[in-house]
């Protein structure tokens, strides 16, 4: 470690680390850039705008909530990036407010462009008489019966406001009331079980599609909820609460029941953020601030509160295909296409699949074949995030009902998917599966399936391991890698892994894989050290790391040390990155780039040059403290050199991207990559030709 690393500052006195939360805000700016990019199809820009909102919701309810908890506890110690909780909170809120203002500026621009295309958002006064009649009927028949006005006065305390639900704050007066009398106040929840955006009947001889927000209809008819009172103002607001689960797992007799209780408690989480319509009545704003104890950092919104509805709307609009990305049809992996027997194929060779360019159906078919195969004795699988109607659950249930030993490790603590996973756990248990909820204090984030099959006079183990979840829905939206193998050493390690999770096995002496929290971090550090030794000896030394986030201080320091030893390091980090590249004498040999494009970059691939004998790994783990020390994660070697070449090609496509890639500067900001020779490279679009470039690499 150099003197500057020991002091955590550069020669100029700046920190050599970039703060995790501020780095996340920079990532969300890159998402917003996709919503602003004129080359992005208009309906896809709507989706990116929605993603900015959903990202902010999670960030506020988890990360910012944690910072506020530290402040409340009087914690004043600086983190390794040099920030106290109070100082960090001020910067987060300032930068987030700037991001939100720019987001709504983009919203207004997108709405203007949509109107030119014939997709129009209207307010009630912009409707003609026949449209008003139709919307009045919709309000009285559909909306009005489910509305509940909730008054706030001496006899009726402030009602519970649910996190991230849209409400109306209503200020009222009675006849004979003077200007000195205090107004009346009430809130109305906008029904979340009705569509937020309502199609308006088309005008005569018009091809335009018009929509109105449900809260605009409620505002227009607000008098119907308060007979005898005169509404002065009705404005929307939205509260975000602390949504982090705090569990005493060791004291919980039944983890499933404890999490169900904690989910109910989440409704009362401490307020973190208040969003209000920009022109909200001052009396209403005061009432909300007093109730939620939020004196400052209120987000004034110039537009609809909560833009996550844009995601559904983009899919709801019919036609307008020219405003969308061209649809892609994932190819079925060629290795499995010519044979209906997965086991026969895998006895001959390992198979690598690259989602979403190759179909996730191959994973589903593998599990279903195992469930239906009379020679299969056991299926063991981890489930972290599963889709709403997962065919995998049905296959596992069928396997158990037909007498196979089926063990499923269900992660109940997968944030915001807890309720869905509880439902799956109960269904699997009813079908006869052994359901395990993992180890105390650790999330099971590994994605692995083990199939044990009787073949002649031996048992053979088949393994699927992936960088992404067993989720057929997200597999169409995320880039992920999956590996199928029956390599005997990997099979033995996989068996040992499940025994350790489900039983009392002592930590295994892993032969091929590395497992967090026991040895994965040490394995990575050992690989980085080996590259540094190669560099010092004058041998080829290079590291390429593709991951979602890099925030663990020790991993950053190890990369700094490797750079100083002469290792060339290229990092492809989609989101948070606490490492500052290009610092003189510290990270001169390190580059960092981020790609935000049509699909969410989610695969973790790690390449080590190893003096001319490259090794390539896939992993479920990012280089974050939680992944390396508080989760069960896997690092898997890819032995087959043919498959290694495919992974290297995927990395190379990312490194050559000069359309959607952004290069990180030493300041922590990002800049577009200049096109030097006039040749444009867009990695995700080039990856769609997977058949062609896979053939070339055989």
C-alpha positions in Angstrom: 0.0 0.0 0.0 1.4 3.4 -0.9 1.6 6.4 1.5 -1.4 8.0 -0.2 -3.5 4.9 0.2 -2.6 4.7 3.8 -3.9 8.3 4.2 -6.8 7.6 1.9 -6.0 10.8 -0.1 -4.3 11.9 -3.3 -1.4 14.3 -3.4 -4.0 17.1 -3.8 -5.8 16.0 -0.6 -8.8 14.4 -2.3 -10.1 11.0 -1.3 -8.9 8.1 -3.4 -12.4 6.6 -3.0 -15.8 7.7 -4.4 -18.7 7.4 -2.1 -21.1 4.5 -2.7 -24.3 6.4 -2.5 -23.1 9.4 -4.5 -21.8 6.9 -7.1 -25.3 5.3 -7.2 -26.8 8.8 -8.0 -24.3 9.1 -10.9 -25.6 5.7 -12.2 -29.2 6.9 -12.1 -28.1 10.0 -14.1 -26.9 7.5 -16.8 -30.3 5.9 -16.7 -31.9 9.3 -17.2 -29.6 10.0 -20.1 -31.3 7.0 -21.9 -34.6 8.7 -21.3 -33.2 11.9 -22.8 -31.4 10.3 -25.8 -33.2 11.2 -29.0 -31.9 8.0 -30.6 -33.8 5.9 -28.0 -37.3 5.1 -29.3 -39.9 7.3 -27.6 -41.9 4.6 -25.8 -38.6 3.1 -24.6 -37.6 6.6 -23.2 -40.8 6.4 -21.2 -39.6 3.1 -19.6 -36.2 4.6 -18.7 -38.0 7.5 -17.1 -40.0 5.0 -15.0 -36.8 3.1 -14.1 -35.3 6.4 -12.7 -38.4 6.6 -10.4 -38.3 3.0 -9.2 -34.6 3.2 -8.6 -35.0 6.3 -6.5 -37.8 4.6 -4.5 -35.6 1.7 -3.5 -32.6 4.0 -2.9 -34.6 6.3 -0.6 -36.4 3.5 1.3 -33.1 1.5 1.9 -29.9 3.5 1.5 -31.1 6.9 2.5 -33.2 5.4 5.3 -30.0 3.8 6.7 -28.2 7.1 6.6 -31.1 8.8 8.5 -31.0 6.0 11.1 -27.3 6.7 11.7 -28.0 10.4 12.1 -30.8 9.7 14.5 -28.5 7.5 16.6 -26.0 10.3 16.8 -23.3 8.5 14.7 -20.7 11.0 13.5 -17.8 8.8 12.4 -16.6 9.2 8.8 -16.9 6.3 6.4 -13.9 5.2 4.4 -14.8 7.7 1.7 -14.6 10.6 4.1 -18.2 11.3 4.8 -20.1 11.6 8.1 -23.8 10.5 7.9 -25.0 14.1 8.2 -22.6 15.4 5.5 -23.5 12.5 3.2 -27.2 13.1 3.7 -27.0 16.7 2.7 -25.1 15.9 -0.5 -27.5 13.0 -1.3 -30.6 15.2 -1.0 -29.0 18.1 -3.0 -27.9 15.9 -5.9 -31.1 13.9 -5.8 -33.2 17.1 -6.0 -31.3 18.1 -9.0 -31.8 14.7 -10.6 -35.6 14.8 -10.0 -35.8 18.3 -11.5 -34.1 17.1 -14.6 -36.2 14.0 -14.7 -39.4 16.0 -14.8 -38.0 18.3 -17.4 -37.5 15.2 -19.5 -41.0 14.1 -18.6 -42.5 17.3 -20.1 -40.3 17.0 -23.2 -41.3 13.3 -23.8 -45.0 14.3 -23.3 -44.7 17.0 -26.0 -43.1 14.5 -28.4 -45.7 11.8 -27.6 -48.4 14.4 -28.4 -46.9 14.9 -31.9 -47.1 11.2 -32.4 -50.8 11.1 -31.3 -50.4 9.9 -27.7 -51.8 12.7 -25.5 -52.2 13.2 -21.8 -55.1 15.5 -21.1 -56.6 17.1 -18.0 -60.4 17.2 -17.5 -60.9 20.6 -18.9 -59.2 19.6 -22.1 -61.9 17.0 -22.8 -64.9 17.6 -25.1 -68.5 17.1 -23.8 -68.9 13.5 -24.8 -65.5 12.6 -23.3 -66.4 14.4 -20.1 -69.6 12.4 -19.9 -67.8 9.1 -20.3 -65.2 10.1 -17.7 -67.9 11.3 -15.3 -69.6 7.9 -15.6 -66.3 6.1 -15.1 -65.7 8.1 -11.9 -69.1 7.4 -10.4 -69.3 3.8 -11.5 -65.7 2.6 -10.9 -63.7 5.1 -8.8 -66.1 6.6 -6.4 -67.2 3.4 -4.7 -63.7 2.5 -3.6 -62.7 6.0 -2.3 -62.5 6.7 1.4 -62.1 10.3 2.5 -60.2 10.4 5.8 -60.7 13.6 7.9 -58.0 14.8 10.3 -59.2 16.7 13.4 -59.2 16.4 17.2 -61.4 13.3 17.2 -59.8 11.6 14.2 -56.0 11.3 14.3 -53.9 11.3 11.2 -54.6 8.0 9.4 -51.8 5.6 8.4 -50.2 6.7 5.1 -48.8 3.7 3.2 -45.4 3.9 1.7 -45.1 4.9 -1.9 -48.9 5.2 -2.4 -50.3 8.3 -4.1 -52.7 10.4 -1.9 -54.6 13.6 -2.2 -54.3 16.3 0.5 -57.6 18.2 0.6 -58.1 21.6 2.2 -61.8 22.5 2.9 -64.0 25.2 4.5 -67.6 25.4 5.6 -70.1 28.1 4.9 -69.8 31.0 7.3 -66.2 30.3 8.0 -64.0 33.4 8.3 -60.5 33.8 6.9 -59.1 33.6 10.5 -60.6 30.2 11.1 -58.4 27.2 10.6 -59.3 25.2 7.4 -60.5 21.6 7.5 -58.0 18.9 6.3 -58.5 15.4 4.9 -56.6 12.9 2.8 -57.8 10.5 0.1 -55.8 7.6 -1.0 -55.7 7.2 -4.8 -56.8 3.5 -5.3 -53.7 1.4 -6.2 -55.9 -1.5 -7.4 -57.3 0.6 -10.2 -55.3 1.7 -13.3 -53.4 4.9 -12.6 -53.9 6.0 -16.2 -57.3 5.8 -17.9 -57.9 5.7 -21.7 -60.3 8.4 -22.9 -62.8 7.6 -25.7 -61.4 8.9 -29.0 -62.7 12.1 -30.5 -64.7 11.9 -33.7 -62.5 11.4 -36.7 -59.3 11.3 -34.6 -56.7 8.6 -34.4 -55.1 10.0 -31.3 -54.9 7.9 -28.1 -55.8 10.1 -25.1 -55.2 9.3 -21.5 -56.1 11.0 -18.2 -54.6 10.3 -14.7 -57.0 8.8 -12.1 -56.1 11.5 -9.6 -57.2 14.2 -12.1 -60.6 12.7 -12.2 -60.8 12.4 -8.4 -59.8 16.1 -8.1 -62.4 17.1 -10.5 -65.1 15.3 -8.5 -63.6 15.9 -5.0 -66.8 17.7 -3.9 -68.7 14.3 -4.1 -66.6 13.1 -1.1 -67.3 16.1 1.1 -70.9 17.2 1.0 -71.5 20.3 3.1 -67.9 21.5 2.7 -66.2 23.5 0.0 -62.9 22.1 -1.2 -60.3 24.9 -1.5 -57.5 22.8 -2.8 -56.6 19.2 -3.6 -53.0 18.2 -4.4 -51.2 14.9 -4.6 -48.5 13.7 -2.3 -46.5 10.5 -1.7 -44.5 9.3 1.3 -41.5 6.9 1.3 -40.9 5.0 4.5 -37.9 3.0 5.7 -38.4 -0.4 4.1 -35.3 -2.3 5.4 -36.1 -5.5 7.3 -34.6 -5.8 10.7 -34.8 -9.4 11.8 -33.6 -11.3 14.9 -33.0 -14.5 13.0 -31.4 -16.4 15.8 -34.4 -15.6 18.1 -37.0 -16.5 15.4 -38.5 -19.9 15.9 -40.0 -19.8 12.4 -38.2 -17.5 10.0 -41.2 -17.5 7.6 -43.6 -16.2 10.2 -41.1 -13.7 11.5 -40.7 -12.2 8.0 -44.4 -12.0 7.5 -44.6 -10.0 10.8 -41.8 -7.7 9.7 -43.5 -7.1 6.3 -46.6 -5.9 8.2 -44.3 -3.6 10.4 -42.8 -2.1 7.2 -46.1 -0.2 6.8 -45.1 1.9 9.8 -41.5 2.4 8.8 -40.0 5.9 9.6 -40.7 8.5 7.0 -37.7 9.2 4.7 -39.0 11.3 1.8 -42.1 13.4 1.1 -43.0 14.2 -2.5 -45.7 16.9 -3.0 -47.2 18.6 -6.0 -45.3 21.8 -6.7 -48.2 24.2 -6.0 -49.6 22.4 -2.9 -51.7 24.6 -0.5 -49.4 25.9 2.3 -51.8 24.6 5.0 -51.8 21.1 3.6 -48.0 21.1 3.3 -47.6 22.2 6.9 -50.0 19.4 8.1 -48.0 16.8 6.2 -44.6 18.1 7.4 -45.7 18.2 11.0 -47.2 14.7 10.8 -44.2 13.1 9.2 -41.6 15.2 11.0 -39.9 16.2 7.7 -38.9 19.9 8.1 -36.8 20.1 5.0 -35.8 18.2 1.9 -39.4 18.0 0.7 -39.4 17.2 -3.0 -41.6 19.6 -4.9 -42.8 17.8 -8.1 -43.7 19.7 -11.3 -45.8 17.0 -12.8 -47.5 13.8 -11.7 -46.1 12.4 -8.4 -44.5 9.0 -9.1 -43.6 8.3 -12.7 -43.4 4.5 -12.3 -46.7 4.2 -14.1 -44.9 5.1 -17.3 -43.6 1.5 -17.5 -47.1 -0.1 -17.6 -48.3 2.6 -19.9 -45.6 2.0 -22.5 -46.7 -1.6 -22.7 -50.4 -0.7 -22.6 -50.3 1.6 -25.7 -51.4 -0.4 -28.8 -49.6 0.1 -32.1 -46.8 2.7 -32.5 -44.3 -0.1 -33.1 -42.0 2.5 -34.7 -41.6 4.1 -31.2 -40.3 0.8 -29.7 -37.1 -1.2 -29.9 -37.6 -4.0 -32.6 -38.7 -7.2 -30.9 -36.1 -9.9 -30.5 -36.7 -13.6 -30.5 -34.1 -15.3 -28.2 -32.6 -18.2 -30.0 -32.7 -21.7 -28.4 -29.1 -22.8 -27.6 -27.9 -24.7 -30.6 -26.2 -27.3 -28.4 -29.7 -28.4 -27.1 -31.7 -27.8 -30.3 -30.8 -31.0 -32.0 -31.3 -33.3 -29.0 -34.2 -33.6 -26.6 -31.9 -35.2 -24.0 -30.1 -32.6 -22.0 -28.1 -35.3 -20.1 -26.8 -36.8 -23.3 -25.5 -33.5 -24.5 -23.9 -32.6 -21.2 -22.1 -35.9 -21.0 -20.3 -34.8 -24.2 -19.6 -31.1 -23.4 -20.4 -28.2 -21.2 -22.8 -25.6 -22.5 -22.8 -21.9 -21.9 -26.0 -19.8 -22.5 -26.1 -16.0 -22.8 -29.5 -14.4 -21.9 -31.6 -12.7 -23.2 -30.0 -13.4 -26.6 -30.4 -17.1 -25.9 -33.7 -18.4 -24.5 -34.2 -19.1 -20.8 -36.5 -21.9 -22.0 -33.4 -24.1 -22.0 -33.2 -23.8 -18.2 -36.9 -24.5 -17.7 -36.6 -27.5 -20.1 -33.6 -28.8 -18.2 -35.5 -28.7 -14.9 -38.7 -30.2 -16.5 -36.7 -33.1 -18.0 -35.1 -33.8 -14.7 -38.6 -33.8 -13.0 -40.0 -36.2 -15.6 -36.9 -38.5 -15.8 -37.3 -41.8 -13.9 -33.6 -42.1 -13.5 -33.3 -38.8 -11.6 -33.2 -39.4 -7.9 -32.8 -35.8 -6.6 -33.1 -32.2 -7.6 -31.6 -29.4 -5.4 -32.0 -25.7 -6.2 -31.7 -22.2 -4.9 -34.4 -19.6 -5.5 -33.8 -15.9 -4.9 -36.2 -14.0 -7.1 -38.8 -16.0 -9.1 -41.4 -14.7 -11.6 -45.1 -14.4 -10.7 -46.1 -17.6 -12.6 -42.9 -19.6 -12.7 -42.9 -22.8 -14.6 -39.9 -23.9 -12.5 -42.1 -24.1 -9.4 -44.6 -26.4 -11.1 -41.7 -28.6 -12.3 -40.2 -28.9 -8.8 -43.6 -29.6 -7.3 -44.2 -32.3 -9.9 -40.8 -33.9 -9.2 -41.6 -34.1 -5.5 -45.1 -35.5 -6.1 -43.6 -38.2 -8.3 -41.3 -39.4 -5.5 -38.0 -37.6 -6.2 -36.0 -36.0 -3.4 -36.5 -32.3 -4.0 -34.7 -29.7 -1.9 -35.3 -26.0 -2.5 -33.4 -23.2 -0.7 -35.8 -20.3 -0.8 -34.4 -16.9 0.2 -37.2 -15.2 2.1 -35.2 -12.1 2.6 -34.9 -11.1 -1.1 -35.8 -7.4 -0.7 -39.3 -6.5 -2.0 -39.9 -10.1 -3.1 -40.4 -11.4 0.4 -44.2 -11.9 0.0 -43.9 -13.7 -3.3 -41.2 -16.0 -2.0 -43.2 -16.9 1.1 -46.1 -17.9 -1.2 -43.7 -20.1 -3.3 -42.3 -21.7 -0.2 -45.7 -22.7 1.1 -46.7 -24.1 -2.3 -43.5 -26.2 -2.5 -43.9 -27.5 1.0 -47.4 -28.6 0.2 -46.2 -30.6 -2.8 -43.6 -32.5 -0.7 -40.5 -30.5 -1.4 -37.9 -30.0 1.4 -37.9 -26.2 1.7 -34.9 -24.6 3.5 -34.6 -20.9 4.3 -30.8 -20.8 4.3 -28.4 -20.0 7.1 -28.9 -17.5 9.9 -27.5 -14.1 9.1 -26.8 -14.8 5.5 -28.9 -14.3 2.3 -28.6 -17.1 -0.2 -27.8 -15.2 -3.4 -26.2 -18.1 -5.2 -28.0 -19.4 -8.3 -27.4 -23.1 -8.7 -29.2 -26.3 -9.5 -28.0 -29.9 -8.9 -29.5 -32.9 -10.5 -28.5 -36.4 -9.3 -29.1 -39.1 -11.8 -28.7 -42.9 -11.7 -26.8 -44.0 -14.8 -25.9 -47.7 -15.1 -23.8 -48.5 -12.0 -23.0 -45.0 -11.0 -24.5 -41.7 -9.9 -23.8 -38.7 -12.1 -24.3 -35.1 -11.0 -25.5 -32.4 -13.5 -25.2 -28.8 -12.5 -26.6 -25.5 -13.8 -25.1 -22.3 -12.3 -25.9 -18.8 -13.3 -25.2 -15.1 -12.8 -28.9 -14.3 -12.7 -32.0 -15.4 -10.9 -34.2 -18.3 -11.9 -36.7 -15.9 -13.3 -38.1 -16.4 -16.8 -39.4 -12.8 -16.9 -36.2 -10.9 -16.0 -34.3 -13.3 -18.2 -35.8 -11.5 -21.2 -34.7 -8.1 -19.8 -31.3 -8.8 -18.1 -28.0 -9.9 -19.6 -26.9 -13.0 -17.7 -24.7 -16.1 -18.2 -25.7 -19.7 -17.4 -23.4 -22.7 -17.4 -24.5 -26.4 -17.7 -21.9 -29.0 -16.8 -21.5 -32.5 -15.5 -17.9 -32.0 -14.6 -17.3 -34.4 -11.6 -15.3 -32.0 -9.5 -17.9 -29.2 -9.8 -20.6 -31.8 -9.1 -18.9 -32.8 -5.8 -18.5 -29.1 -4.8 -22.2 -28.5 -5.6 -23.3 -31.5 -3.4 -21.1 -30.2 -0.6 -22.6 -26.7 -0.9 -26.1 -27.9 -0.5 -25.1 -30.1 2.4 -23.5 -27.1 4.1 -26.7 -25.0 3.6 -29.2 -27.6 4.6 -27.3 -29.5 7.3 -24.5 -29.2 9.8 -21.5 -29.9 7.4 -18.2 -28.3 8.3 -16.9 -25.8 5.7 -15.8 -27.8 2.7 -12.4 -27.8 1.1 -13.6 -26.5 -2.2 -11.9 -28.1 -5.2 -13.1 -25.8 -8.0 -15.7 -23.3 -6.9 -15.3 -20.5 -4.3 -18.1 -19.7 -1.9 -18.9 -16.6 0.1 -18.6 -15.8 2.9 -16.0 -18.5 3.5 -13.4 -18.2 0.8 -14.7 -16.3 -2.2 -13.1 -13.0 -1.2 -9.8 -14.7 -0.4 -9.9 -16.5 -3.8 -10.4 -13.2 -5.7 -7.6 -11.5 -3.7 -5.3 -14.5 -4.5 -6.1 -14.2 -8.2 -5.3 -10.4 -8.1 -2.0 -11.1 -6.2 -1.1 -13.7 -8.8 -1.6 -11.1 -11.6 0.6 -8.6 -9.7 3.4 -11.3 -9.4 3.2 -12.0 -13.2 3.5 -8.2 -13.9 6.5 -7.9 -11.6 8.1 -10.8 -13.4 7.5 -9.3 -16.8 4.8 -11.9 -17.8 1.5 -11.0 -19.3 -0.8 -9.6 -16.6 -4.3 -8.3 -17.1 -7.6 -8.3 -15.2 -11.1 -7.7 -16.8 -13.9 -7.5 -14.3 -17.6 -7.2 -15.3 -19.9 -6.6 -12.4 -22.9 -4.6 -11.2 -21.1 -2.8 -8.3 -17.7 -2.3 -6.8 -17.8 -0.9 -3.3 -15.7 -3.1 -0.9 -12.7 -1.1 0.3 -10.3 -4.0 0.4 -11.1 -5.1 -3.1 -10.6 -1.5 -4.3 -7.2 -1.4 -2.5 -6.1 -4.7 -4.0 -6.9 -3.4 -7.5 -4.9 -0.2 -6.7 -2.0 -2.3 -5.6 -2.2 -4.5 -8.7 -2.2 -1.4 -10.9 0.9 -0.1 -9.2 2.6 -3.5 -9.7 2.0 -3.1 -13.5 -1.3 -5.0 -14.1 -3.6 -3.5 -16.7 -7.1 -3.6 -15.3 -10.4 -2.9 -17.3 -13.5 -2.8 -15.2 -17.0 -2.8 -16.6 -19.2 -1.7 -13.7 -22.8 -1.0 -14.4 -23.7 0.8 -11.2 -21.8 1.8 -8.0 -18.1 2.1 -8.2 -16.0 3.4 -5.3 -12.7 3.1 -7.2 -11.3 6.2 -8.8 -9.5 5.3 -12.1 -6.6 7.3 -13.5 -5.2 8.6 -10.3 -1.5 9.3 -10.7 0.6 6.7 -9.0 -2.4 4.9 -7.7 -4.7 3.7 -10.5 -3.0 4.8 -13.7 -3.5 1.4 -15.3 -7.2 1.1 -14.4 -10.1 2.0 -16.6 -13.8 1.9 -15.5 -16.8 2.0 -17.9 -20.5 1.6 -17.5 -23.0 0.4 -20.0 -26.7 1.4 -19.7 -28.7 0.2 -22.7 -31.9 -1.7 -23.7 -31.1 -4.6 -21.4 -30.0 -4.4 -17.8 -26.3 -5.5 -17.7 -26.3 -8.1 -14.9 -23.7 -10.8 -15.7 -20.6 -11.1 -13.6 -17.6 -12.3 -15.5 -14.0 -12.2 -14.2 -10.9 -12.7 -16.4 -7.3 -13.2 -15.3 -4.5 -13.3 -17.8 -2.3 -15.5 -15.6 0.9 -15.1 -17.5 -0.5 -16.2 -20.8 -2.7 -19.0 -19.5 -6.0 -17.2 -19.0 -8.6 -18.2 -16.5 -12.2 -17.1 -16.7 -14.9 -17.2 -14.0 -18.6 -16.5 -13.7 -20.2 -15.4 -10.5 -23.3 -14.5 -8.6 -21.3 -12.0 -6.6 -20.5 -8.3 -7.1 -17.5 -6.9 -5.3 -19.5 -5.4 -2.5 -19.2 -6.0 1.2 -22.6 -7.6 1.4 -21.8 -10.1 -1.4 -18.4 -11.1 0.0 -19.3 -11.3 3.7 -23.0 -11.5 4.3 -24.4 -13.7 1.5 -23.9 -17.2 0.1 -22.4 -16.5 -3.3 -20.5 -18.6 -5.9 -17.5 -18.1 -8.1 -17.4 -20.7 -10.8 -14.4 -21.5 -13.1 -15.2 -22.2 -16.8 -12.8 -25.0 -17.7 -13.8 -25.5 -21.4 -11.5 -23.2 -23.5 -14.2 -23.0 -26.2 -16.6 -21.5 -23.6 -13.8 -19.3 -22.2 -13.5 -17.7 -25.7 -17.2 -17.0 -25.7 -16.9 -15.2 -22.4 -13.8 -13.3 -23.5 -15.8 -12.2 -26.6 -18.6 -10.9 -24.4 -16.1 -8.9 -22.4 -14.5 -7.6 -25.6 -17.9 -6.4 -27.0 -18.3 -4.4 -23.8 -14.8 -2.9 -23.9 -15.3 -1.9 -27.6 -18.7 -0.2 -26.9 -18.6 3.4 -27.9 -22.3 4.1 -28.2 -23.8 3.3 -24.8 -20.7 3.0 -22.7 -19.6 5.8 -20.5 -16.0 6.2 -19.2 -15.5 7.1 -15.5 -13.3 10.0 -14.8 -11.1 10.4 -11.7 -13.7 12.8 -10.3 -16.4 10.1 -10.3 -18.3 11.6 -13.2 -18.8 9.8 -16.5 -18.2 10.9 -20.1 -19.2 9.4 -23.4 -16.4 7.5 -25.2 -15.2 9.2 -28.3 -15.5 7.4 -31.6 -11.9 7.5 -33.0 -12.1 5.8 -36.4 -15.8 6.4 -37.2 -16.8 2.8 -36.4 -19.7 2.6 -34.0 -19.8 -0.4 -31.6 -23.0 -1.0 -29.5 -22.3 -4.2 -27.5 -25.9 -5.3 -26.9 -26.9 -4.9 -30.5 -23.7 -6.8 -31.7 -24.5 -9.5 -29.1 -27.8 -10.2 -30.8 -25.8 -11.9 -33.6 -24.9 -14.6 -31.1 -25.3 -17.4 -33.6 -22.7 -15.9 -35.9 -20.0 -15.0 -33.4 -20.4 -18.2 -31.4 -19.8 -20.2 -34.6 -16.6 -18.2 -35.2 -15.3 -19.1 -31.8 -15.7 -22.8 -32.0 
